[in-house]
Amino acid sequence: MTIILGIDPGSRTTGYGVIEIEKGGYRHIESGALRIRGETLPERLHAIFEAVSEVLDRCQPDEFAIENVFMHRNADSALKLGQARGAAICTAANRDLTVYEYTPAEIKQAVVGRGNAAKQQVQMMVRALLNLQSNPQADEADALACAICHGNRSHSMDRMGLSTEERGCVTGWKGRRPR
């Protein structure tokens, strides 16, 4: 039994999704969208750290997966997204969790079967895979999709007997606190 926390980072809204790997698939534990408050970027980054910390405390995941930054048109937005990711990653590192990163295309490919799938397709597939009553909100669906992507990759790598270092396609970082 493995519990995975998936994160879709954002400086205003951070999606999170917690799933459990079961023998026949996945079980939804908890998910939502963390509305980040704060006037300044440092206040919002602190709020992300605190909110993700609460989820970690409540759900006690074994593994942590997060969506990687991609550069679209706006460099300023990409920088803020990177900082939001950093705040979330620090919460996992602070608890000595291994951090796994996946690109949006990898996540969509793992869940929908196409790396360029639309948000609505991701929402529908997450609903179907987790047997949810309704489509989750977009940020929540992206976080759950990230957790599912990691579950698919991790489970496949486990069956192949590969260690974290040997996995190659998965970026794993094992947090170690400075002494």
URPEGI-V799766 format. One record per residue. N is the residue number from 1. RES is the residue in three letters. PSI is psi as a letter, one per 20 degrees, with the letter a starting at -180 (none if undefined). NEAR is the number of other C-alpha atoms within 10 Angstrom. D_FIRST is the distance of its C-alpha to the first C-alpha in Angstrom with 1 decimal. Layout:
N&RES&PSI&NEAR&D_FIRST  N&RES&PSI&NEAR&D_FIRST
This chain:
1&MET&p&8&0.0  2&THR&p&13&3.8  3&ILE&p&22&6.8  4&ILE&p&25&10.0  5&LEU&p&30&13.5  6&GLY&q&32&16.2  7&ILE&p&32&19.8  8&ASP&n&30&23.1  9&PRO&q&30&25.6  10&GLY&q&25&29.1  11&SER&i&22&31.9  12&ARG&h&19&32.5  13&THR&p&19&29.3  14&THR&o&24&25.8  15&GLY&q&23&23.1  16&TYR&q&28&19.5  17&GLY&p&27&16.5  18&VAL&p&28&13.0  19&ILE&r&24&10.4  20&GLU&p&21&6.8  21&ILE&p&18&5.9  22&GLU&r&11&6.3  23&LYS&g&8&8.4  24&GLY&j&6&11.5  25&GLY&c&12&11.1  26&TYR&q&19&10.2  27&ARG&p&17&10.5  28&HIS&p&18&13.0  29&ILE&g&14&12.7  30&GLU&q&16&15.9  31&SER&r&22&18.4  32&GLY&a&19&22.1  33&ALA&p&22&25.0  34&LEU&o&20&26.1  35&ARG&o&15&29.9  36&ILE&p&18&31.2  37&ARG&q&16&34.5  38&GLY&q&13&37.1  39&GLU&g&8&40.4  40&THR&r&8&40.0  41&LEU&g&15&37.3  42&PRO&h&13&36.6  43&GLU&g&13&36.1  44&ARG&h&22&33.6  45&LEU&g&24&31.7  46&HIS&g&16&31.5  47&ALA&h&22&30.3  48&ILE&g&28&27.5  49&PHE&g&20&26.4  50&GLU&g&15&26.6  51&ALA&g&18&24.9  52&VAL&h&23&21.9  53&SER&g&18&21.8  54&GLU&g&13&21.7  55&VAL&g&18&18.7  56&LEU&g&18&16.9  57&ASP&g&11&18.1  58&ARG&g&10&17.1  59&CYS&i&16&13.5  60&GLN&l&13&12.5  61&PRO&q&19&10.6  62&ASP&h&14&9.3  63&GLU&q&21&11.4  64&PHE&p&26&14.7  65&ALA&q&31&16.5  66&ILE&q&26&20.1  67&GLU&p&23&22.9  68&ASN&q&20&25.7  69&VAL&q&20&29.3  70&PHE&q&14&31.7  71&MET&o&11&35.4  72&HIS&e&8&37.2  73&ARG&h&8&40.6  74&ASN&o&8&40.5  75&ALA&h&11&40.0  76&ASP&g&10&40.1  77&SER&g&14&37.1  78&ALA&h&16&35.2  79&LEU&g&14&35.9  80&LYS&g&18&34.8  81&LEU&g&21&31.6  82&GLY&h&18&31.1  83&GLN&h&20&31.8  84&ALA&g&28&29.3  85&ARG&g&24&26.6  86&GLY&g&15&27.7  87&ALA&g&23&27.4  88&ALA&g&27&23.8  89&ILE&h&25&23.0  90&CYS&h&18&24.7  91&THR&g&20&22.4  92&ALA&g&23&19.4  93&ALA&h&18&21.7  94&ASN&h&12&22.8  95&ARG&j&15&19.4  96&ASP&k&15&19.0  97&LEU&q&21&16.2  98&THR&p&19&16.6  99&VAL&p&19&18.3  100&TYR&p&23&18.2  101&GLU&p&23&21.1  102&TYR&q&20&21.9  103&THR&q&15&25.3  104&PRO&h&21&25.9  105&ALA&h&17&27.0  106&GLU&g&19&23.8  107&ILE&g&29&21.7  108&LYS&g&24&24.2  109&GLN&g&17&24.3  110&ALA&h&19&20.5  111&VAL&g&26&20.5  112&VAL&h&18&24.1  113&GLY&i&14&25.3  114&ARG&p&15&28.1  115&GLY&i&15&28.2  116&ASN&k&13&31.0  117&ALA&q&16&29.5  118&ALA&q&11&30.9  119&LYS&g&14&29.0  120&GLN&h&14&29.5  121&GLN&g&15&27.9  122&VAL&g&25&24.7  123&GLN&g&23&24.7  124&MET&g&17&25.2  125&MET&h&18&22.5  126&VAL&g&25&19.9  127&ARG&g&19&21.2  128&ALA&g&13&20.9  129&LEU&h&15&17.5  130&LEU&j&16&16.0  131&ASN&l&13&18.5  132&LEU&q&13&20.2  133&GLN&h&8&23.6  134&SER&r&11&25.4  135&ASN&p&18&25.4  136&PRO&q&20&23.9  137&GLN&q&15&26.5  138&ALA&g&17&26.9  139&ASP&h&24&25.4  140&GLU&g&27&22.4  141&ALA&g&29&22.0  142&ASP&h&30&22.4  143&ALA&g&29&19.7  144&LEU&h&35&17.2  145&ALA&h&33&18.6  146&CYS&g&35&18.0  147&ALA&g&34&14.3  148&ILE&g&29&14.2  149&CYS&g&21&16.5  150&HIS&g&26&14.3  151&GLY&g&24&11.3  152&ASN&g&17&13.9  153&ARG&g&15&15.5  154&SER&g&18&12.6  155&HIS&g&14&11.2  156&SER&g&12&14.9  157&MET&h&17&15.7  158&ASP&g&13&13.0  159&ARG&h&8&14.5  160&MET&i&10&17.8  161&GLY&k&11&17.1  162&LEU&q&13&18.3  163&SER&r&10&18.0  164&THR&g&18&18.0  165&GLU&h&11&21.8  166&GLU&i&10&22.2  167&ARG&h&16&20.4  168&GLY&f&10&23.6  169&CYS&i&12&22.9  170&VAL&p&17&20.2  171&THR&o&15&21.7  172&GLY&p&17&19.6  173&TRP&p&16&21.2  174&LYS&o&15&20.1  175&GLY&p&16&21.8  176&ARG&p&12&24.2  177&ARG&p&9&26.4  178&PRO&q&4&30.1  179&ARG&none&3&31.7
